[in-house]
Amino acid sequence: MADSKRKLTHSAEDIDDILDSADTHIDNQSNPHGVTKVQVGLGNVENKSSAAIRSEITASNVTSALGFTPLNANSLLAQDYSVDDPLWQNGMIDSTTHEIVESTKQCITKLMAVPDGEIYVGCNEGYQVQVVWYQGDTYDTLAAYRYTPMRSWTRNSADHCRVMVRKSPATDITPEEAYANVIITPHSIVEHSTTWASGSINSNTGAEATQNKRIRSSYIPIGNGIRITVPNGGKILPIMFKDQTPTVEYSVAFQTQSFTIYPQKDTQYIRLVFGYTAETEITDTAVHAQVRLDYVDSNAKWYALGDSITQGYHSVGSSIGVTPLSWVNVAANKTGLNLRNLGVGGSGFAVAGTQLDKLNAKDHVDSIDFSGADLVTIAYGVNDWKYNAVRGDINSAVGDGTICGNMRYIIEKILGDNPLAKIIILTPLNCWGTTKDYGDQSTNYGLGYSFSNSGTLEQVYQALVDVADYYGLEVIDATHNSVVNRISLPSLLDDGVHPTIPCHAQLGTEIARRIWYEEVK
């Protein structure tokens, strides 16, 4: 407290000088105290500018640090572009002069080299892209605008291209928006984002395992579906997951033919295991380059409700298994529809399933939002028949537990979510049960074989048609008008119920022609 009693002996001028000296010291950036970088913990840091550091960073440095390959339009292009050398500009191709003209509603890229005449282009929802092909810098042709999350665009006669983008509906767009919403790459985007390592994956538990005859992929987002090209002499095991945790949601056997995997009810990711059919050792994980992965084009959304046949079960002799070559996958491939497979093995309108969520169709649809569906197919009935569910009729109360009552519930749930959804009823295939004693050729198998509650399969068929007629829904008669008939049934349903793979293929082609109104080749 003694200091507080001291008198001030400095003049105002002295104080100003002291403050000026303090300001000068503060503004001095030449390290007046001689502090070293070691003293502040930066002894190992090199003295480099940010420009020098950026110039030394390689793509592999970034990928290694992130743990994945970043999906950025510029980084994926064969050419590099910067802020000073932008990829996109406002403009469009004049259809007559083939020159770039001004447009605030479209953006176009610089001319890009595509030596193989193939480029992958995709865009976010709400945008549409098209490719302009060139031979050198000479205009060749113009593709049609379309929305697609990622697809291959090819032109054998071209070696350069530009990409154009617009919003849908058309409003003003900036180059920055184009950059943010369009991906362009010389390879499939799914191949870019997938890494492979030596080893296998347990298809039941999802656990990784050491195996010198296998390589395994990272988690791959399924999107609308992935076309998987299997190389000659190879085989691929697809395993589906709800998220990026090793809990298997769904898997099928090794496939030696190329196939397409579509998302099941809640599956979001897939992992692949590759091996040779000769079971030879794989010494180089780069062998994955032989496996081509392509995302399925987006189009109208198809939700497929049904039992084990929709889920993908097929029969070989008395054995059954799930195949990616099922009728729904075949039909989706032929129509270009964006399939969401909601099949549940063992289920019916009233009968609980034995696979996946193990619910009957009424309870199954409660957890499904149909607001995004353009088409919904409903393919139940055979399990209701052979497990003797109460048939009911058009007068059955909605959701009362009978075949007809629960069918009414499902239809009203779908239309409640989405009044614009197109609903098609697929009636059940004729069959004679896995014991092959539910009728014979003389009774036309199940069509003439009766149970106490469900009646004959013919009566179940008629009940389904009656309900469909009540709601004004289209019916595809797979019961009487398909490749499975009185003569072919025993050879096409090996176990008496489930189609063989060739039968699945034919059914898929037949149904594709009925569910879509464009020509199916």
C-alpha positions in Angstrom: 0.0 0.0 0.0 3.0 2.3 0.4 3.5 2.6 -3.3 0.0 3.9 -3.7 1.0 7.0 -1.7 3.8 7.9 -4.0 3.4 11.2 -5.9 3.5 11.3 -9.7 6.8 13.0 -10.8 6.4 12.5 -14.6 5.1 15.3 -16.8 2.5 14.8 -19.5 5.2 14.9 -22.1 7.1 12.1 -20.4 4.0 9.9 -20.3 3.4 10.5 -24.1 7.0 9.5 -24.8 6.6 6.3 -22.7 3.4 5.4 -24.6 5.0 6.1 -28.0 7.9 3.8 -27.0 5.4 1.1 -26.0 3.6 1.4 -29.3 6.8 1.2 -31.2 7.8 -1.9 -29.4 4.4 -3.6 -30.0 4.6 -2.8 -33.7 8.1 -4.1 -34.0 7.9 -7.4 -36.0 11.6 -8.1 -36.1 11.6 -10.3 -33.0 13.1 -7.7 -30.5 13.3 -10.3 -27.7 15.2 -12.8 -29.9 12.6 -15.6 -29.4 13.6 -18.8 -31.3 11.2 -21.2 -33.0 12.4 -23.9 -30.6 11.2 -21.9 -27.6 7.7 -21.8 -29.0 7.6 -25.5 -30.0 8.2 -25.1 -33.8 11.7 -26.4 -33.9 10.8 -29.0 -36.6 8.8 -26.7 -38.9 10.5 -25.6 -42.1 10.3 -22.0 -43.1 8.2 -22.3 -46.3 5.4 -20.2 -47.8 1.9 -21.6 -48.2 2.4 -21.5 -52.0 5.5 -23.7 -51.6 3.7 -26.1 -49.3 0.8 -26.4 -51.7 3.1 -27.1 -54.6 4.6 -30.0 -52.8 1.4 -31.8 -51.9 0.6 -34.8 -54.1 -2.8 -36.5 -54.7 -1.5 -39.6 -52.7 -0.7 -37.3 -49.7 -4.3 -36.2 -49.7 -5.8 -39.6 -50.2 -3.5 -41.1 -47.5 -4.4 -38.3 -45.0 -8.2 -38.6 -45.6 -8.3 -42.4 -45.8 -10.4 -42.2 -49.0 -10.3 -40.7 -52.5 -12.0 -37.3 -52.4 -14.9 -36.9 -54.8 -14.3 -33.5 -56.4 -15.1 -32.7 -60.0 -11.8 -31.0 -60.7 -9.6 -33.6 -58.9 -11.2 -36.4 -60.9 -10.6 -34.8 -64.3 -7.8 -35.8 -66.6 -6.9 -32.1 -66.6 -6.3 -29.9 -63.6 -8.1 -26.6 -63.2 -7.7 -23.8 -60.7 -9.5 -20.6 -59.6 -7.4 -18.7 -62.2 -8.2 -21.3 -64.9 -11.8 -22.4 -64.2 -13.4 -25.4 -65.7 -16.9 -24.0 -66.0 -18.4 -20.8 -67.6 -21.9 -19.6 -68.4 -22.9 -20.5 -71.9 -24.3 -23.2 -74.2 -23.7 -24.7 -77.6 -25.7 -23.1 -80.5 -27.5 -26.0 -82.3 -26.9 -24.4 -85.7 -23.4 -22.8 -85.5 -22.1 -25.2 -82.9 -20.4 -22.3 -81.2 -20.6 -21.3 -77.6 -23.2 -18.6 -77.0 -24.1 -16.7 -73.8 -26.6 -18.2 -71.4 -27.4 -17.5 -67.8 -29.4 -20.7 -67.6 -26.7 -23.1 -68.7 -23.0 -23.7 -68.0 -20.4 -25.4 -70.1 -16.9 -26.7 -69.5 -13.7 -26.2 -71.4 -12.8 -28.7 -74.1 -11.6 -31.9 -72.4 -9.6 -34.8 -73.8 -11.2 -38.2 -73.7 -8.8 -40.4 -75.6 -11.0 -43.6 -75.3 -14.2 -41.8 -76.2 -15.7 -42.5 -72.8 -16.3 -40.2 -69.8 -18.4 -40.5 -66.7 -20.6 -37.6 -65.8 -23.2 -37.3 -63.0 -25.1 -34.5 -61.3 -27.2 -33.9 -58.2 -30.9 -34.0 -58.2 -32.5 -30.9 -59.6 -29.8 -30.7 -62.4 -29.5 -32.2 -65.8 -26.3 -32.8 -67.8 -25.4 -33.5 -71.4 -22.2 -34.2 -73.3 -21.0 -32.4 -76.4 -18.6 -34.6 -78.5 -15.7 -33.4 -80.6 -13.1 -34.8 -82.9 -10.1 -32.7 -81.9 -11.7 -29.3 -81.6 -14.3 -30.0 -84.4 -17.9 -30.4 -83.3 -19.1 -34.0 -83.7 -22.5 -34.5 -82.0 -24.6 -33.5 -79.0 -26.1 -36.0 -76.5 -29.5 -35.4 -74.9 -29.9 -33.7 -71.5 -30.7 -36.0 -68.7 -30.5 -36.3 -64.9 -28.2 -39.0 -63.7 -26.2 -39.5 -60.5 -23.4 -41.0 -62.6 -23.2 -42.8 -66.0 -20.9 -43.6 -68.8 -21.2 -41.4 -71.9 -19.4 -42.9 -74.9 -18.7 -41.9 -78.5 -16.3 -44.1 -80.5 -15.5 -41.4 -83.1 -14.8 -38.7 -80.5 -11.6 -37.9 -78.6 -12.7 -34.6 -76.9 -15.9 -33.3 -75.2 -17.5 -30.6 -73.3 -20.2 -31.0 -70.6 -23.2 -28.7 -70.2 -25.5 -28.5 -67.2 -28.7 -26.8 -66.4 -31.2 -26.7 -63.6 -34.6 -28.5 -63.8 -36.8 -26.5 -64.0 -34.5 -24.1 -65.9 -33.4 -21.1 -63.8 -30.2 -19.1 -63.7 -27.1 -21.1 -62.8 -23.6 -20.0 -61.9 -20.2 -21.7 -62.7 -19.8 -22.2 -59.0 -23.1 -24.1 -58.8 -22.0 -26.2 -61.8 -18.8 -27.0 -60.1 -20.5 -28.0 -56.9 -23.3 -30.2 -58.5 -21.6 -32.0 -61.4 -18.9 -34.7 -61.2 -16.8 -35.5 -64.3 -14.3 -38.3 -64.3 -12.5 -40.5 -66.9 -13.5 -43.6 -64.8 -16.5 -44.8 -63.0 -17.1 -42.8 -59.8 -17.7 -46.0 -57.9 -14.3 -47.3 -59.0 -12.7 -44.0 -57.9 -14.1 -44.2 -54.4 -13.5 -47.9 -53.8 -10.3 -49.3 -52.3 -9.2 -53.0 -52.2 -7.1 -55.0 -49.8 -5.9 -58.6 -49.5 -8.3 -60.9 -47.6 -11.9 -62.0 -47.4 -15.1 -61.1 -45.5 -17.4 -63.5 -43.6 -20.7 -63.3 -45.4 -22.6 -64.1 -42.2 -20.8 -61.9 -39.7 -19.2 -59.2 -41.9 -15.8 -59.8 -40.1 -12.6 -59.5 -42.2 -10.4 -62.5 -42.5 -6.9 -63.3 -43.8 -7.1 -65.1 -47.1 -4.5 -65.1 -49.8 -6.9 -66.2 -52.5 -9.3 -63.3 -52.1 -9.3 -59.5 -52.1 -12.0 -57.4 -50.5 -13.4 -54.0 -51.2 -14.1 -51.1 -48.9 -17.7 -50.1 -48.1 -19.4 -48.9 -51.3 -22.6 -46.7 -51.3 -25.2 -48.7 -53.3 -27.0 -45.7 -54.5 -29.7 -46.7 -57.0 -27.8 -49.9 -57.7 -24.4 -51.1 -59.0 -23.7 -53.0 -62.2 -20.8 -55.4 -61.5 -18.8 -56.8 -64.4 -17.2 -60.0 -63.4 -14.0 -60.8 -65.5 -13.5 -64.1 -67.2 -12.2 -66.6 -64.7 -13.3 -64.6 -61.7 -16.0 -64.6 -59.2 -17.5 -62.0 -56.9 -19.3 -62.3 -53.6 -21.6 -59.2 -52.8 -22.4 -58.5 -49.1 -24.9 -55.8 -48.2 -24.9 -53.7 -45.1 -27.3 -51.1 -43.5 -24.4 -48.8 -42.6 -20.6 -49.0 -42.4 -20.5 -51.5 -39.6 -19.7 -55.2 -39.9 -23.3 -56.4 -39.5 -24.5 -58.2 -42.6 -27.9 -57.3 -43.7 -28.0 -59.5 -46.8 -25.7 -61.5 -49.0 -25.8 -63.9 -52.0 -23.4 -66.6 -53.2 -20.3 -66.0 -55.4 -21.3 -64.9 -58.9 -19.3 -65.8 -62.0 -21.5 -63.8 -64.4 -21.9 -60.0 -64.5 -24.9 -58.8 -62.4 -26.6 -55.8 -60.9 -27.1 -55.3 -57.2 -30.1 -53.1 -56.1 -30.7 -51.8 -52.6 -32.9 -54.0 -50.4 -35.2 -52.4 -47.8 -32.7 -50.7 -45.5 -29.4 -51.5 -47.2 -27.1 -48.6 -48.0 -23.7 -50.1 -48.5 -22.1 -53.1 -50.2 -18.7 -54.8 -49.9 -17.3 -57.2 -52.5 -15.0 -60.2 -52.3 -13.1 -61.2 -55.5 -11.4 -64.5 -56.2 -10.6 -66.7 -59.2 -12.7 -69.7 -59.9 -9.5 -71.7 -60.1 -8.8 -70.8 -56.5 -5.3 -69.5 -57.3 -3.5 -67.1 -55.0 -3.8 -63.4 -55.6 -0.5 -61.7 -55.2 -1.5 -58.2 -56.4 -4.5 -56.4 -55.1 -4.5 -54.3 -58.3 -6.3 -57.3 -59.9 -9.4 -55.4 -58.9 -8.9 -53.3 -62.0 -10.4 -56.2 -63.9 -13.7 -55.6 -62.0 -15.8 -52.9 -63.5 -18.3 -51.1 -61.3 -20.9 -48.7 -62.6 -23.8 -47.0 -60.9 -27.3 -47.6 -62.3 -28.8 -44.6 -64.0 -31.6 -43.0 -62.1 -35.0 -43.1 -63.6 -38.5 -43.7 -62.3 -38.5 -45.3 -58.8 -39.9 -48.8 -58.6 -40.8 -50.3 -55.2 -41.2 -54.1 -55.5 -43.2 -55.7 -52.6 -43.4 -59.5 -52.5 -42.3 -62.8 -51.1 -39.2 -65.0 -51.5 -39.5 -65.0 -55.3 -39.3 -61.2 -55.3 -36.5 -61.2 -52.8 -34.6 -63.3 -55.3 -34.8 -66.9 -54.2 -34.3 -69.5 -56.9 -34.2 -73.3 -56.8 -31.7 -75.9 -58.0 -33.1 -79.3 -57.4 -34.5 -79.2 -53.8 -32.0 -76.5 -52.7 -32.8 -72.8 -52.8 -30.7 -69.7 -52.6 -30.8 -65.9 -53.4 -29.6 -64.8 -56.8 -28.9 -61.3 -58.1 -30.3 -62.6 -61.4 -33.8 -62.6 -60.1 -36.9 -61.5 -62.1 -37.0 -58.1 -60.4 -33.4 -57.4 -61.2 -33.8 -58.6 -64.8 -36.9 -56.4 -65.2 -35.1 -53.4 -63.6 -32.2 -53.8 -66.0 -34.4 -54.0 -69.0 -36.6 -51.0 -68.1 -34.0 -48.8 -66.5 -36.2 -48.4 -63.5 -34.6 -47.5 -60.2 -35.5 -50.6 -58.1 -35.9 -50.8 -54.4 -36.5 -54.5 -53.6 -38.8 -54.9 -50.7 -39.3 -58.7 -51.0 -39.4 -60.8 -47.8 -39.0 -64.5 -48.0 -41.9 -66.5 -46.6 -44.3 -63.6 -46.3 -47.8 -63.1 -47.6 -50.6 -60.6 -47.2 -51.5 -62.3 -44.0 -48.7 -64.8 -43.4 -45.5 -63.7 -41.5 -42.2 -63.9 -43.3 -39.3 -66.1 -42.4 -36.5 -63.8 -43.8 -35.3 -60.2 -43.2 -37.9 -58.4 -41.0 -40.1 -61.6 -40.8 -43.3 -59.6 -41.0 -46.4 -60.1 -43.1 -47.0 -57.6 -45.8 -49.4 -55.5 -43.8 -46.9 -54.9 -41.0 -44.0 -54.7 -43.4 -45.4 -51.7 -45.3 -46.0 -49.7 -42.0 -42.2 -48.9 -41.9 -42.0 -47.9 -45.6 -42.6 -44.4 -47.0 -44.0 -44.7 -50.5 -44.0 -40.9 -51.2 -41.0 -41.3 -53.5 -42.3 -44.2 -55.5 -43.4 -43.9 -59.1 -44.4 -47.6 -59.4 -45.2 -50.2 -56.8 -45.7 -53.8 -57.6 -47.4 -56.1 -55.1 -46.6 -59.8 -55.6 -48.0 -62.0 -52.7 -50.4 -64.8 -52.4 -48.7 -68.2 -52.8 -47.7 -68.3 -49.1 -51.1 -67.2 -48.0 -52.6 -70.1 -50.0 -50.2 -72.9 -49.0 -50.1 -71.8 -45.3 -54.0 -71.7 -45.3 -54.6 -68.1 -44.4 -58.3 -67.0 -44.3 -59.1 -65.7 -47.7 -61.8 -63.2 -47.1 -63.3 -61.1 -49.9 -63.8 -57.6 -51.1 -66.1 -57.0 -48.1 -63.4 -57.9 -45.6 -62.6 -55.0 -43.3 -59.3 -53.1 -44.1 -56.5 -54.8 -42.2 -58.6 -57.5 -40.6 -56.0 -60.2 -40.9 -57.5 -61.9 -43.9 -55.8 -62.1 -47.3 -58.2 -59.6 -48.8 -58.5 -57.3 -45.7 -54.7 -57.0 -45.5 -54.4 -56.4 -49.2 -56.8 -53.5 -48.9 -54.7 -52.1 -46.0 -51.5 -52.2 -48.1 -53.1 -50.5 -51.1 -54.6 -47.8 -49.0 -51.2 -47.3 -47.1 -49.4 -46.8 -50.4 -52.0 -44.4 -51.8 -52.1 -42.5 -48.5 -48.4 -41.9 -48.8 -48.5 -41.2 -52.5 -51.8 -40.8 -54.4 -49.8 -40.6 -57.7 -48.1 -43.9 -57.3 -48.8 -46.5 -60.0 -49.8 -49.8 -58.4 -49.7 -53.1 -60.3 -50.8 -56.4 -58.7 -48.8 -59.4 -59.8 -50.8 -62.6 -59.2 -48.8 -65.6 -57.8 -47.2 -68.2 -60.0 -48.9 -71.6 -60.1 -47.0 -74.1 -58.0 -47.4 -77.4 -56.1 -45.6 -76.8 -52.9 -42.1 -77.8 -51.8 -43.3 -81.2 -51.0 -44.7 -81.4 -54.6 -48.0 -83.0 -53.5 -50.3 -80.0 -53.6 -52.1 -81.2 -56.8 -50.6 -82.5 -60.0 -51.0 -81.9 -63.7 -54.6 -83.2 -63.7 -55.6 -80.5 -61.2 -53.3 -78.0 -62.8 -51.3 -78.2 -59.7 -52.2 -75.6 -57.0 -54.9 -74.0 -59.0 -57.1 -77.0 -58.3 -55.8 -78.0 -54.8 -57.8 -76.7 -51.9 -57.1 -75.8 -48.3 -59.7 -75.3 -45.6 -59.3 -71.5 -45.2 -57.5 -70.2 -48.3 -59.3 -72.5 -50.8 -57.6 -73.3 -54.1 -54.8 -71.1 -55.6 -57.4 -70.3 -58.3 -59.7 -68.9 -55.6 -56.9 -66.9 -54.1 -56.1 -65.5 -57.5 -59.7 -64.5 -58.1 -59.9 -62.8 -54.7 -56.8 -60.7 -55.5 -58.3 -59.7 -58.8 -61.5 -58.7 -57.1 -59.7 -56.4 -54.7 -57.6 -54.9 -57.5 -60.8 -54.2 -59.6 -62.4 -52.5 -56.6 -59.5 -50.1 -56.4 -59.1 -49.8 -60.1 -55.6 -51.2 -60.2 -53.8 -53.0 -63.1 -53.3 -56.7 -62.8 -50.5 -58.8 -64.4 -51.8 -62.4 -64.5 -48.6 -64.4 -63.8 -50.9 -67.2 -62.6 -52.3 -68.2 -66.0 -50.3 -66.2 -68.4 -46.5 -66.7 -67.8 -43.7 -69.0 -68.8 -44.8 -71.3 -65.8 -47.8 -73.3 -67.1 -49.4 -76.8 -66.7 -46.6 -78.4 -68.8 -43.5 -76.4 -67.9 -44.1 -76.0 -64.2 -42.2 -79.1 -63.0 -39.1 -78.2 -64.9 -39.1 -74.5 -64.1 -39.9 -74.7 -60.4 -37.2 -77.2 -59.3 -38.4 -77.3 -55.7 -42.0 -77.0 -56.6 -42.3 -73.2 -55.7 -39.2 -71.2 -56.6 -38.2 -70.5 -60.2 -34.8 -71.7 -61.6 -32.5 -68.9 -62.7 -33.4 -69.3 -66.4 -37.1 -69.1 -65.4 -36.3 -65.9 -63.4 -34.7 -64.4 -66.5 -37.8 -65.2 -68.7 -40.2 -63.9 -66.0 -38.2 -60.7 -65.7 -38.4 -60.1 -69.5 -42.1 -60.9 -69.6 -42.9 -58.6 -66.7 -40.7 -55.8 -67.9 -42.8 -55.6 -71.0 -45.9 -55.2 -68.9 -44.7 -52.7 -66.2 -43.1 -50.2 -68.5 -44.6 -48.5 -71.5 -41.4 -48.1 -73.5 -40.1 -50.8 -75.9 -38.1 -53.4 -74.0 -35.5 -55.2 -76.0 
